[in-house]
Amino acid sequence: MIWNEEYETMPREALEALQVKRLRSMLERIYATVPFYRRKLDEAGVTPDSIKSLEDLQRLPFTTKDDLRDNYPFGLFTVPLHQVVRIHASSGTTGKPTVVGYTRRDVETWAELMARSLMAAGIGKDDIIQNAYGYGLFTGGLGVHYGAEKIGATVIPISGGQSKRQLMIMRDFQSTAITCTPSYALHLAEVAEEEGMNPKGTKLKVGVLGAEPWSEEMRKEIENRWNINAIDIYGLSEIIGPGVSIECTEGKHGLHIFEDHFIPEIIDPDTGEVLPYGEYGELVITTITKEAFPVLRYRTRDITRLIPEPCRCGRTMVRMDRVRGRTDDMLIIRGVNIFPSQIEEAIISTEGLEPHYMIVVDREENLDIMEVQVEVSEELFHKVGDTVRGLQSISRKLEKDIKEMFGISVRVKMVEPKSLQRFEGKAKRVIDNRKIFNNQK
Amino acid sequence: MGNESYKVEQISVFLENKAGRLAEVAKVLGNAGINIRALSLADTTDFGILRLILNDREKAKSVLKEAGFTVGITEVIAVEVDDKPGGLATILTLLSENGVNVEYMYAFVERSGGNAVLIFKFEHLDEAIELLSSNGITVLPGERVYNL
């Protein structure tokens, strides 16, 4: 099923012409309205009207998450706030979040993209969508919501968590589709089995799953346990939210990127050089229709490759392979983006703790578990006394601070001083035992 | 004698819950020729705190630190009671009736066999020492405890 035949199946030549046209107009706008972009373009010696083809994109500067941080909160908006109807935010690399804005038309564009995505996943107006992505600053909940309404499906805006309630609603309301993270889909199946409810016996037929990396093995397990079609969806708030790309039920091999709105490139993360189709590298996206918060060559830090071969579904849009990793140390825990540097800040701001720490991530019963190990210093021992209560008051405080930052629970474990590895160069602060990609590098 | 001589220096060691750490402490002390007079171990799922009364605190502290342990010194007091039923209850009742909080305690029996020694950690040591002594309870001087 295709929501927008005209654009989604547009011949490549026409599509590329449209991209160039939209790119140039986007460049004109950011050059005129955002000092940051004007400076970057001036430094690169490029003017918007010198862009004649898609190849010219390679002459343009990248935008990074640090650039977003430096312009916190609204410095990269191209329109005054009175034209912005919505704000979302995601984790930044430090305490400040990455803030994005939407004009009314951006919200409509996003709804259109999510309508395309849901339909590509086989969802239509007769479906009942249980939307278990979080509602709030996170883009998942509202992104799916608007697209679901646009196609005329019935949305249950249940948001994340409360598994038993999710299952009750699923059974009583006869949900036919679920939208959540893949690990949560598996977790729900487990809770269902524990509760004596057969996941295969529900009306559920499809899951639109994303916001974290997952493997083909995990897809098979989700599909078997629920007896559903599990579809991978990709997006990030800096670009628009969910709906940047999605798999189709026909191909289920690679996610179609909606190229009439986004131009994807794959680069070598070290040199910045653009790589040919098929090669793995860092995904870079330029938004060409966004109004409030366009981004130029945004470095997503996600590692994937582009698949140019036409898909049997009829869409002409290029596909990206499933994301197979990150070029930075960002962790995705239960769909929440976490940078070790943020944990470090919380540790440093806890009196008595030193920034020697290790983050250990595991997956137990399909839920991500994060443990932060911190060293106990002699000063701390003196300060809080040699009582269990004293030491635990410190670890509990840190647990609470981290929970407040990310909304997810974490275990803080006190370890002996100098027991954690010391690093001379770049510190490796994360041990990820989830092994999401067993069969890959 | 002022209260100071009644304060007993206890060595506390932070121990991660992993195999062999307690044995390591014992080995380090043994090799240095240090005698353990009394000990207790408070443990949680993640870590433990080993509390020790030793004959040579300074040496113990330096050898343990050298071996990489986190070592703290805490002042506690030692109380001697007859080793018979009801001895502990009398003291705890007295403390609680006077609103003195016990942070933690442990006990051992003297080698001579006649008496039990209770080690107490209070928030306000001086107050506790005065309360106990003025009620006829034997608070042992530090020097005696180290050499029991």
Chai-1 contact restraints between the chains, C-beta under 6 A:
chainA,res_idxA,chainB,res_idxB,connection_type,confidence,min_distance_angstrom,max_distance_angstrom,comment,restraint_id
A,V376,B,F14,contact,1.0,0.0,6.0,A-B,restraint_1
A,V376,B,T70,contact,1.0,0.0,6.0,A-B,restraint_2
A,E378,B,T70,contact,1.0,0.0,6.0,A-B,restraint_3
A,F381,B,F14,contact,1.0,0.0,6.0,A-B,restraint_4
A,F381,B,T70,contact,1.0,0.0,6.0,A-B,restraint_5
A,F381,B,G72,contact,1.0,0.0,6.0,A-B,restraint_6
A,H382,B,G72,contact,1.0,0.0,6.0,A-B,restraint_7
A,D386,B,S12,contact,1.0,0.0,6.0,A-B,restraint_8
A,D386,B,I49,contact,1.0,0.0,6.0,A-B,restraint_9
A,D386,B,G72,contact,1.0,0.0,6.0,A-B,restraint_10
A,D386,B,T74,contact,1.0,0.0,6.0,A-B,restraint_11
A,T387,B,E103,contact,1.0,0.0,6.0,A-B,restraint_12
A,V388,B,A42,contact,1.0,0.0,6.0,A-B,restraint_13
A,V388,B,T44,contact,1.0,0.0,6.0,A-B,restraint_14
A,K413,B,D46,contact,1.0,0.0,6.0,A-B,restraint_15
A,M414,B,D46,contact,1.0,0.0,6.0,A-B,restraint_16
A,M414,B,F47,contact,1.0,0.0,6.0,A-B,restraint_17
A,V415,B,E16,contact,1.0,0.0,6.0,A-B,restraint_18
A,E416,B,E16,contact,1.0,0.0,6.0,A-B,restraint_19
A,P417,B,T70,contact,1.0,0.0,6.0,A-B,restraint_20
A,K418,B,G68,contact,1.0,0.0,6.0,A-B,restraint_21
